[in-house]
Amino acid sequence: MNFFPQFISDVILIEPTVYADERGYFFETFKHDVFEKSIETNVNFVQDNESQSFKGVLRGLHYQIPPFDQSKLVRVIQGRVLDVAVDIRRNSKTFGQHIAVELSSENKLQLFIPSGFAHGYIVLSESAIFAYKVDSFYSSSHDRGIAYDDPELDINWKLPSSQIKSSDKDKKHPNLQDALDLFE
């Protein structure tokens, strides 16, 4: 595995070593000792999640507040998405900035998103299966979000707004400047 730190501190793009031949392919999606050594932090993933969505579905931007804040390791099993992490750590020099990475079943890239980031993705292919590990369990009372279309974030979701399909809950999230419970 190759680990590529991104311009926002602690967000890491991971390129697995893929072994392919005429039978197909094999790669390790997660190996605790290699992961922990390479990202220089202790993350104990406790839950794996998977979602299936159709083109234009945008999920996010979500985060959880302490003590149920979450770090995530995300990847795409089938299809193609634009994955976005927004720095919501108020004391960070990159507060309000984001990283956008295309993850797909073809490139097999993964993104490690530490606690202190809002996360979301949009499906760019006809459908996608998205998988992710988290290091804290879901807690509805600690669940928060930021508007995916906040003009100050200036996120290019790669599809026209008329094609974006979002949940009613996600449509009601506040802009970053109006969000409560951000990280210090």
N, C-alpha and C positions, 0 to 999 in steps of 0.2 A: 504494500500500500504506500502511496505517496500522499503526503499531507502538505497543503498549500495554505498558509495563513493569508487571510484577506486584509484589505486595507483597514477594516474595522477590527479593532482588537478582539481576539479570542474567537472570531468566526473562522472556520477552517473548511476548505474544500478538500475532499478526499477522493483520490483516484485509486480504485482497487487494482490489484494485479489480476488480470483475467487470463485464464488458461483455456484456450479454444482449440478445437480440432474438428474433424469431420463429424464427430458425435454431438457437438454442441459446445458448451462452455461451463466453466466452474470458476467461482471466486468467493473469497471470504468477505462477507458483508460487515462483520464485526469480530474483532479479537481483542478481548479486554486488555491484555498486557501491552500489546502494540499500540492500541488506542490511547491508553493512559500515559504511556511513555511519550507518545508523539504530540499530544495536546497539552501535556504538562499540567494536568488537573485530575482530580479524583472524581469521576462520574460513575455512579452506580445506577444503571438503567433498571427500572422496575416494571416497565410495561411496554409492550409492542402494540402499535395501532396500524390499521390499514383502512383506506377509504377508496372508493371507486367513484369517479365523477366523469361527466361528459364535457365536451368542448365548451369553453366559456365560463364554466363554473369557477368562481373565485371563493376560496375559503380563507377568511382572515380579515384583518390582521389580529391574531389572538395572542394572549399571554396570561399567565397566572401570577398572582402576587404571593409573597411569602406568607406562611411557610410552605406553600405548595407551588412555588415558582419552579419552572421546568427548563432544563436543558434538553435539546432534541438532536437526534441524528436522523436525517431525512433522506429518502431516496425514492426513485420511481421504478416500479416493477414492470409496468406496461404503459406505453405512451410517452407523452412529453409535457412538462410543466415549466412555468417560470416560477421559481421559488424566491421569496423575498424575506429578508430579515431586516428589521428596523431597530436601530439602537435607541432604547428608551431609558438609558441610564443618565439621569439628569447631570451628573458630574463628569460625564465622559466628553472628551473633546470631539467625538463624532455623534453626539446626541442629535437625534432626528435624521441622521443619514441612514442610507440603506444599501444593502447588497442584493443584487438580483442575479440569479444564476439559472441557466436552463439545465434541468435535470431530465434525463430520459432513459428509457430502457436500452437505447443504443449506447450512450456514453457511460452509463453505469456510475456516474459521479454521485457522491453523497455530500451533504452539507451538515457540519456540526454547528449548531446554534446554541450558545450558552444562555443561561438565565440572564434576564435583563434586556431581552429582545422581544419585540412583537414579530409574529411569523404569519405568513400567508403564502398561498400559491394559486395560480390560475392554470387551468388545463388548456393547452395549445393544440393537442391532437384531438381526434374524434372522441376518445375516451382515455382515461388514465387510471392506473392503480398506484396509489401513493402509500408508502409505508414509512413509519417512523417509530423510533424508540424515545421514551421519556424517562427522566430520572426522578419523577414525582407523580403520584397518582392524580387523576383529574379530580377537581373539586369545584363544583358549580358556584359555591359562594366565594371562591377566589379567582374565578374566571373573569377576564377583562378583554377589551378590544379597542382598537383604533380604526378610524375610518380609512378604508383602503383607497379612497379617492380624495384624501386630504391634499389640497393643492400645495401646501408647504412641503409635503414629502416628495411631490413630483415624481411619482413612480410610473414608469411606462410599462403597463401591463401587456403590451404587445397585441392587444385586440381593441377594437373600437368599443366605447362604453355601451353602445347599443347591443353588443354581443355578450356583455358580462352578465352572468346570472349569480346572484348572491342571496343568502338567506335573509329573511326579515330582520333577524337579530344582528347580522353583520352590517346591514344597511343603517342601523341605528347607532353604531359606535361613534363616539365623539372624535373630533380632530385631535391630533397630538397635543396641541397647546391647551386643550380643554379637558384632557384625560386626567383622571385622578389615579392615585395609586401607582405612579411611575417609580422606577428604581432610583435610589440615590447613588 
